[in-house]
């Protein structure tokens, strides 16, 4: 027993001495001084990893503890931010800044403010999606006299108006207002625009909905307008956890029970992540078509150019009624239209709107289509018409006219063409590759608002039939016109037989 105990003591002492000698040798080899453990060593890296894990755990717990962001929070933030941006533009106009300087000013401000708010505040405090059949209606209005009737009819013709919530971005002129371009290219002074939200909330039919918090409004002075895509970005943040998300223009009409019909189409579409969209029928005849259960139009053909516009980016074309008979199952389509689509609200987390796309008009639809598809969403045309659209609004004010007044005449076109390079980069235009763009800021934080990883953009372009390099649309890609599933979705052929 005594010998065994002595041996154990000797072994412990020996190990202690050995460790001490090794430690001294390490110090001598290091020049006789002491130094912290190299963060690149295994121990250092493990220490940093444990520290980062601890910090991340604390951050996650902090995010969990934070209350969901409210529409009032969003409205307050955007209102202040838009005022700050406008002040910057006024200063730039006084200095006769170039359109590149306008962009750089926007980017620098957005990067340090709204981008950080979106990534570090909003996306971490988004409300949870409710499963209560509620619908959020995203509605961006620019000096639109039809806004009031659009909201009024949306509630009046819904099957369950208490489950309808509107997020209105109302871009109006408040004072010193100018008309759109009239006959003989005249522009005249006019009265301030009607307050669509105020008029609705003061009406007998609208007051109960406003009092119940079903209409949320971000008021934007027309001089602060950044175009339709930016307005839809703002509107998307007014979402309050509703189960379904529908985006429309502010000059629309509705069929009775449009809300229930829309959800039914989503549930009928053969996809786990469906998006229903098309260019709606004109308001003059869509209700008659809807009652007759006729086939609806579908967006099948993109165009690189058309006789009336330049060739800056792909635009959607080929909207037509291709089917011979009505089918209750929505048919596959390659595109999402900006003026009407409905989807489950989860896409707001997966495919958030990009805050770095101000001033664009063309380009929003192709980028939304490609981003949604690569994130695993499938697009369909509606099996029934639920909304109608006013397509002609001659002599009405346009947002690019405001851009000219705020930034200087002739600024809109070069600004829009410049910003759309961000879209073209994502959909693989060779001339918009990163090494081809002089201003790298146009690609700033693009990874946060880019393509998904479920499917590739190359697969999307092949499905659509687009050759971006040659700028051609393969006319032999006829699955959309035929009303059958695209390649790779043949398992659903039986749903569309006998068209």
LUMTORZA-694726 format. One line per 8 residues: their letters; for each residue z, x, y of C-alpha. Coordinates in Angstrom, 2 decimals, decimal comma, always signed. Example, Ala and Ser with C-alpha at 12.3 -4.5 7.8 and 13.67 -1.06 7.14 Angstrom:
2
AS> +7,80:+12,30:-4,50  +7,14:+13,67:-1,06 $
END
This chain:
499
XXXXXXXX> +0,00:+0,00:+0,00  +1,01:+2,84:+2,44  -2,18:+4,80:+1,65  -4,41:+1,80:+2,20  -2,71:+1,07:+5,50  -3,15:+4,67:+6,68  -6,85:+4,60:+5,76  -7,38:+1,38:+7,74 $
XXXXXXXX> -5,67:+2,87:+10,81  -7,76:+6,04:+10,50  -10,98:+4,05:+10,27  -10,15:+2,02:+13,36  -9,27:+5,16:+15,36  -12,43:+6,90:+14,19  -14,65:+4,01:+15,24  -12,94:+3,87:+18,65 $
XXXXXXXX> -13,52:+7,59:+19,21  -17,12:+7,33:+18,06  -17,88:+4,49:+20,45  -16,25:+6,40:+23,31  -18,26:+9,57:+22,60  -21,53:+7,59:+22,49  -20,63:+5,91:+25,75  -20,00:+9,27:+27,41 $
XXXXXXXX> -23,31:+10,63:+26,15  -25,12:+7,63:+27,65  -23,44:+8,23:+31,01  -24,31:+11,96:+30,91  -27,93:+11,20:+30,04  -28,04:+8,87:+33,02  -27,13:+11,65:+35,39  -23,37:+11,43:+35,16 $
XXXXXXXX> -23,14:+8,22:+37,13  -22,78:+4,61:+36,23  -25,50:+1,99:+36,57  -25,83:-1,68:+35,80  -27,50:-2,69:+32,61  -31,29:-2,77:+33,07  -32,34:-6,40:+33,42  -35,35:-5,58:+31,28 $
XXXXXXXX> -33,22:-4,44:+28,35  -32,41:-6,81:+25,54  -28,83:-7,24:+26,67  -29,85:-7,62:+30,31  -32,55:-10,14:+29,47  -30,13:-12,09:+27,29  -27,61:-12,09:+30,10  -30,21:-13,36:+32,55 $
XXXXXXXX> -31,38:-15,97:+30,07  -27,84:-17,21:+29,57  -27,38:-17,31:+33,36  -30,67:-19,18:+33,85  -29,76:-21,61:+31,07  -26,41:-22,23:+32,71  -28,07:-22,74:+36,10  -30,70:-25,04:+34,58 $
XXXXXXXX> -28,03:-27,05:+32,79  -26,17:-27,41:+36,07  -29,40:-28,39:+37,84  -30,25:-30,96:+35,16  -26,75:-32,41:+35,40  -27,05:-32,51:+39,19  -30,41:-34,33:+38,92  -28,95:-36,80:+36,44 $
XXXXXXXX> -26,04:-37,45:+38,78  -28,32:-38,08:+41,76  -29,04:-41,73:+42,44  -32,68:-42,87:+42,19  -34,62:-42,47:+45,39  -35,11:-45,74:+47,29  -38,16:-47,05:+49,18  -36,09:-46,85:+52,38 $
XXXXXXXX> -35,51:-43,12:+51,72  -39,24:-42,63:+51,23  -40,22:-44,61:+54,32  -37,79:-42,71:+56,52  -39,02:-39,35:+55,25  -42,73:-40,13:+55,58  -42,32:-41,63:+59,05  -40,67:-38,47:+60,39 $
XXXXXXXX> -43,15:-36,24:+58,57  -46,20:-38,04:+59,94  -44,83:-37,78:+63,49  -44,32:-34,04:+63,02  -47,85:-33,63:+61,67  -49,31:-35,60:+64,55  -47,50:-33,43:+67,09  -49,03:-30,40:+65,42 $
XXXXXXXX> -52,53:-31,86:+65,69  -52,03:-32,73:+69,37  -51,02:-29,13:+69,99  -54,03:-27,85:+68,06  -56,44:-30,05:+70,00  -55,06:-28,64:+73,23  -55,88:-25,17:+71,96  -59,36:-26,25:+70,80 $
XXXXXXXX> -58,57:-25,24:+67,24  -61,29:-25,01:+64,59  -61,37:-27,29:+61,57  -60,16:-24,36:+59,45  -57,16:-24,01:+61,73  -56,57:-27,76:+61,38  -56,48:-27,34:+57,60  -54,27:-24,28:+57,68 $
XXXXXXXX> -51,85:-26,07:+59,98  -51,74:-29,04:+57,63  -51,32:-26,86:+54,55  -48,50:-24,74:+55,94  -46,56:-27,77:+57,11  -47,18:-29,70:+53,87  -46,26:-26,72:+51,71  -42,85:-26,23:+53,26 $
XXXXXXXX> -42,06:-29,94:+53,63  -43,79:-32,72:+51,75  -44,74:-30,57:+48,74  -41,17:-29,37:+48,28  -39,88:-32,89:+48,84  -42,26:-34,22:+46,20  -41,45:-31,59:+43,59  -37,75:-30,97:+44,25 $
XXXXXXXX> -36,63:-34,38:+45,46  -38,90:-37,30:+44,68  -40,18:-36,44:+41,19  -36,62:-35,63:+40,09  -35,18:-38,85:+41,50  -37,93:-41,28:+40,55  -36,63:-44,69:+39,52  -36,67:-45,44:+35,81 $
XXXXXXXX> -39,50:-47,66:+34,69  -38,28:-51,17:+34,02  -39,55:-53,25:+31,10  -39,36:-56,66:+32,75  -43,07:-57,53:+33,25  -42,86:-56,58:+36,94  -45,98:-55,38:+38,77  -46,20:-52,99:+41,71 $
XXXXXXXX> -49,20:-53,62:+43,96  -50,27:-50,50:+45,88  -52,06:-51,61:+49,02  -53,42:-49,21:+51,67  -54,68:-50,92:+54,81  -56,56:-49,31:+57,69  -56,87:-51,62:+60,71  -57,88:-54,41:+58,35 $
XXXXXXXX> -57,97:-58,02:+59,50  -58,01:-59,10:+55,84  -54,67:-57,53:+55,01  -52,67:-60,71:+55,63  -54,85:-62,90:+53,41  -54,81:-60,24:+50,69  -51,01:-60,16:+50,48  -50,70:-63,92:+50,88 $
XXXXXXXX> -53,14:-64,65:+48,06  -51,65:-61,98:+45,81  -48,33:-63,83:+45,81  -49,80:-67,33:+45,93  -52,04:-66,82:+42,91  -49,70:-64,77:+40,76  -48,22:-66,43:+37,70  -44,76:-65,08:+38,48 $
XXXXXXXX> -44,46:-64,10:+42,13  -40,82:-63,07:+41,72  -41,97:-60,15:+39,57  -44,55:-58,95:+42,09  -43,67:-56,09:+44,45  -46,02:-54,81:+47,15  -46,09:-51,30:+48,57  -48,04:-51,59:+51,83 $
XXXXXXXX> -49,20:-48,60:+53,85  -50,23:-50,28:+57,09  -52,30:-48,00:+59,32  -52,69:-49,84:+62,61  -53,45:-49,18:+66,24  -50,44:-50,01:+68,41  -51,79:-49,30:+71,91  -54,91:-48,10:+73,75 $
XXXXXXXX> -57,01:-49,36:+70,86  -60,73:-48,88:+70,39  -63,19:-50,89:+68,35  -65,44:-49,63:+65,63  -69,00:-48,66:+66,44  -70,74:-51,82:+67,66  -74,37:-52,65:+68,36  -76,18:-49,98:+70,39 $
XXXXXXXX> -73,48:-47,47:+69,32  -70,97:-48,95:+71,74  -67,20:-48,56:+71,34  -64,99:-50,78:+73,50  -61,31:-51,29:+74,29  -59,65:-53,98:+72,16  -56,22:-55,51:+71,59  -53,71:-53,87:+69,19 $
XXXXXXXX> -54,15:-54,71:+65,52  -52,26:-57,66:+64,00  -49,09:-56,63:+62,17  -49,94:-57,80:+58,66  -46,42:-57,25:+57,31  -44,71:-58,99:+60,23  -47,02:-62,00:+60,08  -46,55:-62,39:+56,34 $
XXXXXXXX> -42,78:-62,07:+56,51  -42,59:-64,64:+59,30  -44,70:-67,14:+57,39  -43,17:-69,91:+55,33  -44,69:-68,59:+52,12  -43,95:-64,94:+52,81  -40,39:-65,06:+54,13  -38,69:-65,53:+50,72 $
XXXXXXXX> -40,52:-62,54:+49,26  -39,69:-60,27:+52,19  -36,05:-61,38:+52,20  -35,87:-60,54:+48,49  -37,25:-57,04:+49,11  -40,56:-57,62:+47,37  -42,67:-56,23:+50,22  -42,13:-52,60:+51,25 $
XXXXXXXX> -44,02:-51,24:+54,22  -44,74:-47,82:+55,66  -46,10:-48,30:+59,18  -48,52:-45,58:+60,21  -50,04:-45,23:+63,65  -53,82:-45,00:+63,28  -53,70:-41,59:+64,97  -51,65:-40,36:+62,00 $
XXXXXXXX> -54,08:-41,61:+59,37  -55,22:-39,04:+56,80  -57,73:-41,12:+54,85  -57,62:-43,46:+51,83  -56,45:-40,97:+49,21  -53,53:-39,82:+51,35  -52,60:-43,45:+52,04  -52,56:-44,11:+48,30 $
XXXXXXXX> -50,32:-41,05:+47,88  -47,86:-42,58:+50,35  -48,09:-46,02:+48,70  -47,40:-44,58:+45,25  -44,03:-43,34:+46,47  -43,00:-46,89:+47,42  -42,95:-47,75:+43,71  -39,51:-48,93:+42,67 $
XXXXXXXX> -39,57:-48,76:+38,88  -41,88:-51,71:+38,21  -43,36:-51,81:+34,71  -47,03:-52,02:+35,76  -48,91:-50,39:+38,62  -51,98:-51,91:+40,27  -53,92:-50,27:+43,10  -56,25:-52,29:+45,31 $
XXXXXXXX> -57,87:-52,27:+48,74  -56,60:-54,50:+51,55  -59,65:-56,80:+51,61  -59,39:-58,53:+48,24  -59,15:-62,00:+46,75  -57,54:-63,11:+43,48  -58,01:-65,56:+40,65  -55,12:-67,71:+39,53 $
XXXXXXXX> -52,65:-65,85:+37,26  -54,33:-62,52:+37,97  -51,09:-60,70:+37,16  -50,63:-62,15:+33,68  -54,33:-61,71:+32,90  -54,21:-58,07:+33,98  -51,25:-57,27:+31,73  -52,88:-59,10:+28,84 $
XXXXXXXX> -55,99:-56,92:+29,20  -53,84:-53,77:+29,15  -52,11:-54,95:+26,00  -55,43:-55,85:+24,36  -57,18:-52,53:+25,09  -57,28:-50,25:+22,01  -55,25:-47,41:+23,50  -51,64:-46,34:+23,90 $
XXXXXXXX> -52,34:-45,39:+27,52  -55,02:-47,73:+28,89  -56,27:-48,00:+32,47  -58,28:-51,06:+33,46  -60,72:-50,52:+36,35  -64,13:-51,28:+37,81  -65,84:-52,15:+41,08  -64,82:-55,80:+41,44 $
XXXXXXXX> -67,34:-58,53:+42,08  -68,00:-59,58:+45,65  -65,59:-62,24:+46,89  -68,47:-64,68:+47,38  -69,00:-65,34:+43,68  -66,29:-63,71:+41,61  -64,14:-66,84:+41,09  -67,11:-68,74:+39,70 $
XXXXXXXX> -67,86:-65,86:+37,33  -64,22:-65,68:+36,27  -64,06:-69,40:+35,40  -67,22:-69,13:+33,32  -65,82:-66,24:+31,26  -68,89:-64,13:+31,88  -69,01:-60,40:+31,15  -67,77:-58,23:+33,99 $
XXXXXXXX> -69,33:-55,18:+35,59  -68,67:-51,66:+34,34  -68,87:-48,24:+35,98  -71,16:-46,13:+33,81  -73,23:-43,77:+35,94  -72,11:-40,97:+38,25  -74,41:-39,47:+40,86  -74,53:-36,05:+42,43 $
XXXXXXXX> -76,55:-37,32:+45,37  -77,89:-40,60:+46,71  -80,32:-41,51:+49,49  -77,54:-42,29:+51,96  -75,03:-39,46:+51,50  -74,96:-35,73:+51,11  -74,39:-33,98:+47,81  -70,85:-32,74:+48,49 $
XXXXXXXX> -69,25:-34,15:+45,31  -69,86:-36,50:+42,39  -69,67:-40,14:+43,37  -69,64:-43,20:+41,15  -72,78:-45,22:+40,71  -74,36:-47,50:+38,16  -71,90:-50,38:+38,43  -73,57:-53,29:+36,70 $
XXXXXXXX> -73,09:-56,05:+34,15  -74,44:-54,53:+30,93  -73,08:-56,91:+28,29  -74,79:-60,00:+26,91  -71,67:-61,84:+25,85  -68,02:-62,11:+26,77  -65,48:-60,28:+24,62  -61,70:-60,48:+25,10 $
XXXXXXXX> -61,29:-56,79:+24,31  -61,82:-54,50:+27,34  -64,68:-52,05:+26,79  -64,39:-48,29:+27,20  -65,49:-46,84:+30,53  -65,59:-43,26:+31,83  -64,26:-43,87:+35,35  -61,44:-45,22:+37,47 $
XXXXXXXX> -62,30:-46,89:+40,78  -60,04:-46,27:+43,77  -60,22:-49,87:+45,00  -58,95:-51,48:+41,81  -57,14:-50,26:+38,73  -54,07:-51,23:+36,74  -52,06:-49,11:+34,31  -48,55:-48,65:+33,04 $
XXXXXXXX> -46,43:-46,96:+35,68  -45,65:-43,90:+33,57  -48,80:-42,28:+34,94  -46,97:-41,71:+38,24  -44,82:-39,07:+36,55  -47,60:-37,55:+34,49  -50,45:-37,69:+37,02  -48,82:-37,79:+40,46 $
XXXXXXXX> -51,01:-38,15:+43,53  -51,85:-34,83:+45,21  -50,42:-34,29:+48,74  -53,03:-31,61:+49,44  -56,03:-33,96:+49,65  -56,05:-35,28:+53,22  -59,23:-36,53:+54,91  -61,24:-37,15:+51,73 $
XXXXXXXX> -63,19:-40,33:+51,13  -65,63:-39,29:+48,41  -64,02:-37,41:+45,54  -60,87:-39,46:+44,92  -62,40:-41,42:+42,04  -63,83:-38,56:+40,01  -60,63:-36,52:+40,32  -58,41:-39,45:+39,32 $
XXXXXXXX> -60,70:-40,23:+36,38  -60,72:-36,66:+35,07  -56,99:-36,12:+35,57  -56,03:-39,35:+33,86  -58,37:-38,75:+30,90  -57,16:-35,18:+30,33  -53,58:-36,49:+30,38  -54,43:-38,82:+27,50 $
XXXXXXXX> -55,28:-42,02:+29,36  -58,31:-44,07:+28,32  -60,33:-46,04:+30,86  -61,68:-49,54:+30,27  -63,59:-52,11:+32,26  -61,78:-55,45:+32,55  -62,79:-58,20:+30,15  -62,18:-60,74:+32,92 $
XXXXXXXX> -62,61:-60,69:+36,69  -59,21:-60,94:+38,35  -59,95:-59,72:+41,88  -62,86:-59,93:+44,30  -63,75:-57,39:+46,97  -65,18:-57,63:+50,49  -67,73:-54,83:+50,55  -69,31:-55,21:+53,99 $
XXXXXXXX> -67,16:-54,77:+57,10  -69,68:-53,83:+59,77  -68,49:-52,71:+63,18  -64,88:-52,40:+62,00  -62,90:-49,24:+62,84  -63,16:-46,40:+60,32  -60,55:-43,71:+59,80  -62,98:-40,83:+60,44 $
XXXXXXXX> -63,50:-42,17:+63,97  -59,78:-41,71:+64,50  -60,00:-38,17:+63,12  -62,60:-37,37:+65,78  -60,37:-38,73:+68,54  -57,28:-36,87:+67,31  -58,77:-33,51:+66,32  -62,00:-33,44:+68,28 $
XXXXXXXX> -65,46:-34,87:+67,82  -67,37:-33,44:+64,85  -64,26:-32,36:+62,92  -64,23:-34,93:+60,13  -67,30:-33,91:+58,09  -66,53:-30,18:+57,85  -62,85:-30,94:+57,15  -63,69:-33,39:+54,39 $
XXXXXXXX> -66,26:-31,07:+52,83  -63,75:-28,22:+52,94  -60,92:-30,18:+51,32  -63,16:-31,61:+48,61  -63,56:-28,05:+47,26  -60,13:-28,61:+45,73  -61,57:-31,50:+43,75  -64,68:-29,52:+42,82 $
XXXXXXXX> -62,59:-26,60:+41,59  -60,71:-28,84:+39,17  -63,88:-30,38:+37,74  -65,48:-26,96:+37,29  -68,11:-26,70:+40,02  -69,19:-23,03:+39,76  -69,42:-22,70:+43,54  -65,81:-23,86:+43,85 $
XXXXXXXX> -64,37:-21,37:+41,38  -61,34:-19,52:+42,74  -63,21:-16,25:+43,27  -65,92:-18,08:+45,22  -63,61:-19,68:+47,78  -62,76:-17,70:+50,87  -59,69:-19,74:+51,80  -57,32:-19,61:+48,83 $
XXXXXXXX> -54,95:-22,07:+50,46  -57,28:-24,88:+49,41  -56,07:-24,22:+45,85  -52,40:-24,02:+46,80  -50,07:-25,46:+44,12  -53,07:-26,94:+42,33  -51,36:-26,42:+38,99  -48,84:-29,14:+39,91 $
XXXXXXXX> -51,59:-31,71:+40,50  -54,25:-30,60:+38,05  -55,68:-31,52:+34,70  -53,64:-32,47:+31,66  -53,28:-30,65:+28,36  -54,02:-33,52:+25,97  -57,80:-33,14:+26,42  -59,87:-30,67:+28,39 $
XXXXXXXX> -61,98:-31,28:+31,47  -64,94:-29,85:+29,57  -64,48:-32,58:+26,96  -64,34:-35,16:+29,73  -67,58:-33,95:+31,30  -69,27:-33,96:+27,92  -68,11:-37,53:+27,24  -69,38:-38,67:+30,64 $
XXXXXXXX> -72,64:-36,73:+30,31  -72,31:-34,43:+33,31  -73,67:-30,92:+33,63  -71,83:-29,59:+36,66  -73,78:-26,33:+36,76  -77,24:-27,94:+36,72  -76,07:-30,98:+38,72  -77,59:-33,47:+36,29 $
XXXXXXXX> -76,41:-36,59:+34,50  -77,61:-36,87:+30,93  -79,48:-40,16:+30,84  -79,25:-40,24:+27,04  -75,50:-40,82:+27,28  -75,71:-44,58:+26,74  -72,44:-45,51:+25,04  -71,06:-46,98:+28,26 $
XXXXXXXX> -74,13:-49,10:+28,97  -74,19:-50,27:+25,33  -70,55:-51,32:+25,51  -69,48:-49,22:+22,52  -66,73:-46,59:+22,26  -67,57:-43,01:+23,29  -68,00:-40,21:+20,74  -64,70:-39,55:+19,00 $
XXXXXXXX> -63,55:-43,18:+19,23  -65,76:-44,63:+16,49  -62,71:-46,12:+14,75  -62,90:-48,93:+17,32  -66,59:-49,76:+16,81  -65,74:-52,94:+14,91  -64,11:-54,42:+18,03  -67,42:-54,40:+19,87 $
XXX> -69,96:-55,37:+17,22  -72,64:-57,93:+17,98  -72,87:-57,29:+21,73 $
END
